[in-house]
């Protein structure tokens, strides 16, 4: 089980085609602060039907996008 599983489950349950979360919101959902390991763990998100779009260090946000299965 990944330390980001609560976040992945939240993203999956959101159901939106694309949405943005702040680093603070991610910390509140996951129970841990976002760190460099997020870049490694983000590939797990594809198992939940989503991918990480843009990560903005300036705005401190992450965009999540639903994977279109065709």
TACOR-V141841 format. One record per backbone hydrogen bond with DSSP energy under -1.0 kcal/mol. NH is the residue of the N-H (numbers start at 1). CO is the residue of the C=O. Records with the same first field share a line. If there is no record, write none. Layout:
NH=CO ; CO
This chain:
5=2
8=4
9=5
10=6
11=7
12=8
13=9
14=10
15=11
19=64
21=62
23=60
26=22
27=23
28=24
29=25
30=26
31=27
38=35
39=36
41=37
42=38
44=41
45=42
46=43
47=44
48=45
49=46
50=45
51=65
53=63
56=61
60=56
61=56
62=21
63=54
64=19
65=51
66=17
67=49
